């Protein structure tokens, strides 16, 4: 039998084959790229979390995604966009792999394993966008906040959950769930004080 085996290579091994790659490290709250800059590369997140925001012509900013390890960002450069459509900022210390637009374009045609890796990411992102839309249209603010916190903790992933991103300010959380109310107020309104106290004790 000549059945082709599914690739089990680690993403880092696959990315190491690409020409023009470079590893970059960022501290918390550093800008990876800014909206309006030339879109000539994309990034793979090895460790850490990255927030993606857009600013309207009127100057209003919105958080459109929080990207976890294993995600790509800046991939709009592959679809013909000459400039960045969003800004990416690190929420924690991050290790990123910077990939040139040209090298990724070649790999998508010549490297089956990389093509599979990138396609799976795009499919998962598309499903996440659909889930976010349903969440925004049908769920209460409290349920949207609960879902966001689970996502930030990697709950539902095959690997072990990681700690929730430390010290995300209340304004950012509010933007991410589409409300102007303080999310901390939700926790005090929805969670019994005794249970909230036990949760806070476990964090220290």
PASEBA-1860 file (N, C-alpha, C; in nm, 3 decimals):
! residues 204
1> XXXXXXXX> 0.085/-0.119/0.000/0.000/0.000/0.000/0.089/0.124/0.000 ~ 0.045/0.225/-0.077/0.123/0.347/-0.089/0.049/0.466/-0.033 ~ -0.026/0.442/0.075/-0.099/0.553/0.134/0.000/0.652/0.196 ~ -0.029/0.779/0.172/0.059/0.885/0.221/0.029/0.913/0.368 ~ 0.132/0.909/0.450/0.114/0.930/0.593/0.095/1.079/0.621 ~ 0.006/1.105/0.716/-0.016/1.243/0.757/0.106/1.295/0.832 ~ 0.144/1.419/0.804/0.263/1.477/0.865/0.243/1.494/1.015 ~ 0.348/1.458/1.091/0.344/1.478/1.235/0.458/1.569/1.280
9> XXXXXXXX> 0.519/1.637/1.185/0.630/1.727/1.216/0.580/1.846/1.298 ~ 0.660/1.890/1.393/0.624/2.006/1.475/0.627/2.131/1.389 ~ 0.541/2.229/1.420/0.541/2.354/1.343/0.678/2.420/1.335 ~ 0.752/2.416/1.447/0.885/2.478/1.447/0.978/2.412/1.346 ~ 0.965/2.279/1.332/1.047/2.206/1.235/1.009/2.245/1.093 ~ 0.880/2.258/1.069/0.831/2.297/0.935/0.878/2.438/0.901 ~ 0.863/2.530/0.994/0.899/2.670/0.968/1.049/2.687/0.950 ~ 1.128/2.600/1.013/1.274/2.611/1.003/1.322/2.591/0.860
17> XXXXXXXX> 1.242/2.528/0.776/1.281/2.504/0.637/1.264/2.626/0.549 ~ 1.186/2.724/0.594/1.158/2.839/0.509/1.276/2.934/0.503 ~ 1.303/2.984/0.385/1.409/3.083/0.368/1.362/3.218/0.420 ~ 1.457/3.297/0.468/1.425/3.433/0.510/1.350/3.442/0.642 ~ 1.348/3.335/0.721/1.281/3.339/0.850/1.374/3.397/0.955 ~ 1.318/3.458/1.058/1.398/3.508/1.169/1.314/3.503/1.296 ~ 1.379/3.473/1.406/1.309/3.468/1.534/1.323/3.602/1.605 ~ 1.213/3.654/1.653/1.214/3.782/1.723/1.146/3.766/1.857
25> XXXXXXXX> 1.199/3.833/1.956/1.141/3.829/2.091/1.090/3.968/2.128 ~ 0.974/3.970/2.187/0.912/4.096/2.228/0.876/4.091/2.375 ~ 0.893/4.202/2.443/0.843/4.216/2.579/0.694/4.247/2.575 ~ 0.631/4.244/2.689/0.489/4.275/2.698/0.462/4.419/2.653 ~ 0.351/4.439/2.584/0.303/4.570/2.539/0.389/4.632/2.429 ~ 0.462/4.551/2.355/0.539/4.601/2.243/0.461/4.584/2.113 ~ 0.478/4.680/2.022/0.410/4.674/1.892/0.487/4.581/1.799 ~ 0.417/4.483/1.743/0.476/4.393/1.644/0.474/4.460/1.507
33> XXXXXXXX> 0.360/4.514/1.470/0.346/4.596/1.349/0.226/4.688/1.367 ~ 0.222/4.794/1.289/0.118/4.895/1.305/0.031/4.907/1.180 ~ -0.093/4.942/1.201/-0.186/4.966/1.091/-0.131/5.076/1.000 ~ -0.131/5.050/0.869/-0.081/5.148/0.773/0.062/5.125/0.730 ~ 0.137/5.039/0.802/0.274/5.008/0.761/0.274/4.915/0.640 ~ 0.385/4.909/0.565/0.393/4.815/0.452/0.372/4.671/0.500 ~ 0.291/4.596/0.426/0.262/4.456/0.461/0.350/4.365/0.377 ~ 0.469/4.336/0.430/0.565/4.257/0.353/0.608/4.130/0.424
41> XXXXXXXX> 0.542/4.096/0.536/0.580/3.977/0.613/0.464/3.936/0.701 ~ 0.473/3.815/0.755/0.378/3.769/0.854/0.453/3.701/0.967 ~ 0.382/3.672/1.075/0.446/3.620/1.195/0.375/3.495/1.244 ~ 0.454/3.404/1.300/0.400/3.285/1.366/0.430/3.299/1.514 ~ 0.329/3.279/1.598/0.345/3.296/1.742/0.388/3.164/1.804 ~ 0.511/3.157/1.852/0.560/3.036/1.920/0.518/3.036/2.066 ~ 0.540/3.148/2.133/0.499/3.160/2.273/0.439/3.297/2.296 ~ 0.350/3.306/2.395/0.290/3.433/2.429/0.156/3.457/2.360
49> XXXXXXXX> 0.102/3.575/2.382/-0.028/3.612/2.324/-0.018/3.752/2.263 ~ -0.090/3.770/2.154/-0.085/3.895/2.078/-0.226/3.950/2.058 ~ -0.244/4.078/2.083/-0.373/4.145/2.061/-0.370/4.217/1.927 ~ -0.478/4.202/1.850/-0.489/4.267/1.720/-0.601/4.371/1.727 ~ -0.571/4.494/1.689/-0.670/4.602/1.694/-0.676/4.676/1.562 ~ -0.790/4.741/1.538/-0.805/4.829/1.422/-0.855/4.964/1.470 ~ -0.820/5.068/1.395/-0.864/5.203/1.427/-0.940/5.257/1.307 ~ -1.061/5.309/1.331/-1.142/5.364/1.223/-1.092/5.502/1.183
57> XXXXXXXX> -1.146/5.553/1.073/-1.108/5.687/1.028/-1.145/5.792/1.132 ~ -1.247/5.762/1.213/-1.289/5.856/1.317/-1.204/5.845/1.443 ~ -1.109/5.750/1.441/-1.019/5.735/1.555/-1.065/5.637/1.661 ~ -1.173/5.563/1.634/-1.223/5.467/1.732/-1.148/5.335/1.716 ~ -1.098/5.280/1.828/-1.019/5.158/1.826/-1.104/5.039/1.872 ~ -1.083/4.924/1.809/-1.155/4.803/1.847/-1.059/4.686/1.848 ~ -1.074/4.598/1.947/-0.996/4.475/1.955/-1.068/4.369/1.872 ~ -1.001/4.315/1.771/-1.066/4.217/1.683/-1.019/4.075/1.708
65> XXXXXXXX> -0.910/4.057/1.781/-0.862/3.921/1.806/-0.757/3.921/1.916 ~ -0.752/3.810/1.988/-0.639/3.778/2.075/-0.583/3.646/2.025 ~ -0.459/3.647/1.980/-0.398/3.531/1.914/-0.310/3.455/2.012 ~ -0.325/3.323/2.012/-0.253/3.236/2.104/-0.138/3.167/2.031 ~ -0.051/3.099/2.104/0.058/3.024/2.039/0.003/2.928/1.933 ~ 0.073/2.922/1.821/0.027/2.840/1.709/-0.048/2.918/1.604 ~ -0.068/3.048/1.629/-0.140/3.134/1.534/-0.044/3.210/1.445 ~ -0.094/3.249/1.329/-0.024/3.342/1.241/-0.090/3.478/1.254
73> XXXXXXXX> -0.015/3.584/1.229/-0.073/3.718/1.220/-0.002/3.795/1.109 ~ -0.073/3.889/1.051/-0.019/3.966/0.940/-0.032/3.898/0.806 ~ -0.115/3.792/0.801/-0.127/3.714/0.677/-0.201/3.787/0.567 ~ -0.254/3.906/0.595/-0.322/3.981/0.489/-0.228/4.020/0.376 ~ -0.097/4.017/0.403/-0.001/4.051/0.298/-0.007/3.952/0.183 ~ -0.059/3.830/0.209/-0.066/3.728/0.104/-0.183/3.748/0.010 ~ -0.278/3.833/0.049/-0.398/3.853/-0.032/-0.394/3.981/-0.113 ~ -0.275/4.038/-0.127/-0.261/4.155/-0.214/-0.265/4.289/-0.144
81> XXXXXXXX> -0.282/4.291/-0.013/-0.283/4.418/0.061/-0.140/4.472/0.072 ~ -0.123/4.596/0.034/0.009/4.657/0.038/0.045/4.712/0.176 ~ -0.057/4.743/0.257/-0.033/4.798/0.390/-0.109/4.716/0.494 ~ -0.065/4.727/0.618/-0.129/4.655/0.728/-0.269/4.710/0.752 ~ -0.363/4.620/0.774/-0.500/4.659/0.802/-0.530/4.664/0.952 ~ -0.431/4.627/1.034/-0.451/4.625/1.178/-0.318/4.644/1.248 ~ -0.324/4.659/1.379/-0.205/4.671/1.463/-0.197/4.550/1.554 ~ -0.080/4.493/1.570/-0.058/4.379/1.658/0.031/4.422/1.774
89> XXXXXXXX> -0.013/4.394/1.896/0.060/4.432/2.017/0.069/4.311/2.109 ~ 0.184/4.289/2.169/0.200/4.174/2.258/0.128/4.198/2.391 ~ 0.058/4.097/2.438/-0.005/4.102/2.569/0.084/4.043/2.676 ~ 0.180/3.960/2.635/0.277/3.900/2.726/0.412/3.902/2.655 ~ 0.515/3.853/2.723/0.641/3.828/2.652/0.615/3.725/2.542 ~ 0.668/3.750/2.424/0.639/3.664/2.309/0.765/3.626/2.233 ~ 0.763/3.506/2.178/0.862/3.463/2.081/0.788/3.442/1.949 ~ 0.828/3.518/1.848/0.762/3.514/1.718/0.861/3.473/1.611
97> XXXXXXXX> 0.810/3.409/1.507/0.891/3.378/1.389/0.842/3.468/1.276 ~ 0.931/3.553/1.227/0.897/3.643/1.118/0.926/3.574/0.985 ~ 0.826/3.574/0.897/0.836/3.507/0.767/0.811/3.607/0.657 ~ 0.897/3.609/0.555/0.878/3.703/0.447/0.763/3.658/0.358 ~ 0.698/3.754/0.296/0.587/3.725/0.207/0.629/3.632/0.093 ~ 0.747/3.656/0.037/0.794/3.576/-0.075/0.819/3.431/-0.035 ~ 0.881/3.409/0.082/0.912/3.273/0.124/0.786/3.194/0.155 ~ 0.686/3.260/0.215/0.560/3.192/0.245/0.487/3.157/0.115
105> XXXXXXXX> 0.490/3.249/0.019/0.425/3.222/-0.109/0.484/3.099/-0.177 ~ 0.616/3.086/-0.172/0.680/2.968/-0.231/0.645/2.841/-0.154 ~ 0.647/2.851/-0.021/0.621/2.734/0.061/0.479/2.682/0.043 ~ 0.384/2.771/0.022/0.246/2.727/0.002/0.231/2.641/-0.122 ~ 0.318/2.662/-0.222/0.313/2.585/-0.345/0.406/2.463/-0.343 ~ 0.514/2.472/-0.266/0.618/2.370/-0.275/0.630/2.281/-0.151 ~ 0.579/2.324/-0.038/0.596/2.250/0.087/0.459/2.205/0.137 ~ 0.428/2.076/0.120/0.295/2.026/0.157/0.268/2.042/0.307
113> XXXXXXXX> 0.369/2.016/0.390/0.349/2.024/0.533/0.319/2.168/0.578 ~ 0.391/2.263/0.521/0.362/2.402/0.557/0.224/2.442/0.507 ~ 0.189/2.399/0.386/0.058/2.431/0.332/-0.053/2.377/0.421 ~ -0.036/2.255/0.473/-0.134/2.196/0.564/-0.142/2.276/0.694 ~ -0.025/2.313/0.748/-0.021/2.389/0.872/-0.095/2.521/0.857 ~ -0.071/2.591/0.748/-0.132/2.723/0.727/-0.281/2.709/0.699 ~ -0.319/2.606/0.623/-0.461/2.585/0.592/-0.541/2.554/0.717 ~ -0.487/2.469/0.804/-0.556/2.437/0.930/-0.576/2.563/1.013
121> XXXXXXXX> -0.474/2.648/1.019/-0.487/2.774/1.093/-0.601/2.858/1.036 ~ -0.607/2.872/0.904/-0.711/2.954/0.842/-0.850/2.896/0.868 ~ -0.862/2.764/0.864/-0.992/2.701/0.890/-1.035/2.723/1.035 ~ -0.941/2.708/1.129/-0.974/2.729/1.269/-1.009/2.876/1.296 ~ -0.938/2.967/1.229/-0.969/3.109/1.247/-1.107/3.141/1.192 ~ -1.143/3.083/1.078/-1.273/3.106/1.020/-1.384/3.058/1.113 ~ -1.365/2.941/1.174/-1.463/2.890/1.270/-1.472/2.982/1.391 ~ -1.357/3.033/1.435/-1.357/3.123/1.551/-1.433/3.251/1.518
129> XXXXXXXX> -1.418/3.303/1.398/-1.490/3.425/1.359/-1.641/3.399/1.361 ~ -1.683/3.284/1.310/-1.825/3.250/1.312/-1.876/3.239/1.455 ~ -1.797/3.175/1.541/-1.838/3.160/1.681/-1.846/3.296/1.749 ~ -1.751/3.385/1.718/-1.753/3.519/1.776/-1.878/3.595/1.734 ~ -1.916/3.580/1.606/-2.034/3.649/1.556/-2.161/3.599/1.625 ~ -2.174/3.466/1.638/-2.289/3.409/1.708/-2.290/3.455/1.853 ~ -2.173/3.456/1.916/-2.161/3.499/2.055/-2.206/3.642/2.071 ~ -2.165/3.729/1.979/-2.198/3.871/1.986/-2.347/3.895/1.964
137> XXXXXXXX> -2.408/3.818/1.875/-2.548/3.841/1.839/-2.646/3.777/1.937 ~ -2.611/3.663/1.995/-2.709/3.585/2.070/-2.685/3.577/2.219 ~ -2.563/3.597/2.265/-2.533/3.575/2.406/-2.530/3.705/2.485 ~ -2.553/3.692/2.614/-2.548/3.808/2.703/-2.403/3.852/2.722 ~ -2.387/3.971/2.777/-2.253/4.023/2.803/-2.177/3.932/2.899 ~ -2.247/3.880/3.000/-2.182/3.793/3.098/-2.130/3.666/3.033 ~ -2.210/3.606/2.943/-2.167/3.484/2.875/-2.050/3.513/2.781 ~ -2.050/3.631/2.718/-1.938/3.665/2.629/-1.810/3.682/2.709
145> XXXXXXXX> -1.821/3.740/2.828/-1.703/3.755/2.912/-1.652/3.618/2.957 ~ -1.742/3.529/2.997/-1.701/3.396/3.040/-1.632/3.321/2.927 ~ -1.686/3.331/2.806/-1.625/3.262/2.691/-1.486/3.319/2.662 ~ -1.471/3.451/2.670/-1.342/3.513/2.645/-1.237/3.464/2.744 ~ -1.273/3.457/2.872/-1.178/3.414/2.974/-1.137/3.268/2.952 ~ -1.231/3.185/2.907/-1.197/3.046/2.876/-1.101/3.037/2.758 ~ -1.124/3.122/2.657/-1.035/3.123/2.540/-0.895/3.166/2.581 ~ -0.886/3.270/2.664/-0.756/3.319/2.707/-0.681/3.216/2.790
153> XXXXXXXX> -0.756/3.127/2.856/-0.694/3.022/2.936/-0.666/2.895/2.856 ~ -0.697/2.899/2.725/-0.675/2.783/2.636/-0.763/2.665/2.673 ~ -0.873/2.686/2.744/-0.962/2.576/2.779/-1.025/2.520/2.652 ~ -1.035/2.387/2.648/-1.089/2.322/2.531/-0.983/2.279/2.433 ~ -0.857/2.313/2.460/-0.747/2.270/2.376/-0.700/2.132/2.419 ~ -0.633/2.063/2.327/-0.586/1.928/2.358/-0.473/1.932/2.459 ~ -0.389/2.036/2.452/-0.281/2.044/2.550/-0.333/2.107/2.678 ~ -0.245/2.120/2.775/-0.287/2.170/2.904/-0.316/2.320/2.897
161> XXXXXXXX> -0.419/2.367/2.968/-0.446/2.511/2.971/-0.327/2.586/3.028 ~ -0.313/2.712/2.987/-0.208/2.797/3.038/-0.272/2.908/3.119 ~ -0.196/2.976/3.206/-0.256/3.081/3.287/-0.319/3.190/3.201 ~ -0.426/3.249/3.252/-0.490/3.361/3.183/-0.392/3.476/3.173 ~ -0.400/3.549/3.062/-0.308/3.660/3.041/-0.312/3.755/3.161 ~ -0.196/3.787/3.220/-0.195/3.869/3.340/-0.223/4.016/3.310 ~ -0.302/4.077/3.398/-0.320/4.221/3.398/-0.371/4.277/3.264 ~ -0.468/4.211/3.201/-0.539/4.274/3.089/-0.629/4.380/3.151
169> XXXXXXXX> -0.618/4.505/3.107/-0.697/4.608/3.172/-0.845/4.594/3.138 ~ -0.928/4.655/3.221/-1.073/4.639/3.209/-1.126/4.696/3.078 ~ -1.064/4.804/3.030/-1.109/4.864/2.905/-1.089/4.768/2.788 ~ -0.975/4.696/2.787/-0.949/4.601/2.680/-1.049/4.486/2.684 ~ -1.077/4.433/2.803/-1.176/4.327/2.814/-1.312/4.374/2.766 ~ -1.348/4.497/2.801/-1.478/4.550/2.758/-1.484/4.561/2.606 ~ -1.376/4.608/2.543/-1.373/4.619/2.398/-1.388/4.481/2.333 ~ -1.324/4.382/2.392/-1.322/4.249/2.333/-1.457/4.179/2.339
177> XXXXXXXX> -1.542/4.217/2.435/-1.674/4.155/2.443/-1.785/4.250/2.397 ~ -1.746/4.369/2.350/-1.843/4.461/2.291/-1.932/4.530/2.391 ~ -1.874/4.586/2.499/-1.953/4.659/2.597/-1.868/4.772/2.653 ~ -1.935/4.869/2.711/-1.863/4.979/2.775/-1.861/4.962/2.927 ~ -1.930/4.858/2.978/-1.932/4.834/3.122/-1.803/4.770/3.169 ~ -1.774/4.786/3.295/-1.653/4.730/3.355/-1.673/4.580/3.379 ~ -1.593/4.494/3.314/-1.610/4.349/3.334/-1.596/4.304/3.478 ~ -1.517/4.375/3.557/-1.502/4.337/3.698/-1.636/4.347/3.769
185> XXXXXXXX> -1.718/4.445/3.726/-1.850/4.460/3.786/-1.935/4.337/3.758 ~ -1.920/4.278/3.636/-1.996/4.157/3.603/-1.964/4.046/3.701 ~ -1.835/4.029/3.732/-1.795/3.920/3.820/-1.856/3.935/3.958 ~ -1.860/4.057/4.008/-1.916/4.079/4.140/-2.068/4.065/4.139 ~ -2.130/4.095/4.023/-2.275/4.083/4.013/-2.319/3.939/3.995 ~ -2.239/3.858/3.919/-2.281/3.725/3.880/-2.226/3.614/3.969 ~ -2.109/3.635/4.032/-2.046/3.532/4.113/-2.068/3.562/4.260 ~ -2.115/3.464/4.338/-2.132/3.486/4.483/-2.002/3.532/4.545
193> XXXXXXXX> -2.008/3.627/4.640/-1.885/3.680/4.701/-1.794/3.574/4.760 ~ -1.852/3.472/4.824/-1.769/3.368/4.886/-1.690/3.293/4.779 ~ -1.754/3.261/4.666/-1.685/3.188/4.560/-1.578/3.277/4.496 ~ -1.609/3.405/4.476/-1.512/3.497/4.418/-1.391/3.508/4.508 ~ -1.412/3.509/4.642/-1.300/3.518/4.735/-1.211/3.395/4.725 ~ -1.271/3.276/4.708/-1.192/3.153/4.695/-1.109/3.155/4.568 ~ -1.167/3.205/4.458/-1.094/3.216/4.332/-0.975/3.308/4.347 ~ -0.997/3.424/4.415/-0.888/3.519/4.432/-0.778/3.460/4.519
201> XXXX> -0.815/3.379/4.620/-0.715/3.317/4.707/-0.627/3.220/4.629 ~ -0.688/3.144/4.535/-0.611/3.047/4.456/-0.514/3.115/4.362 ~ -0.539/3.239/4.325/-0.451/3.311/4.232/-0.326/3.361/4.301 ~ -0.326/3.366/4.435/-0.211/3.421/4.509/-0.133/3.311/4.576
END
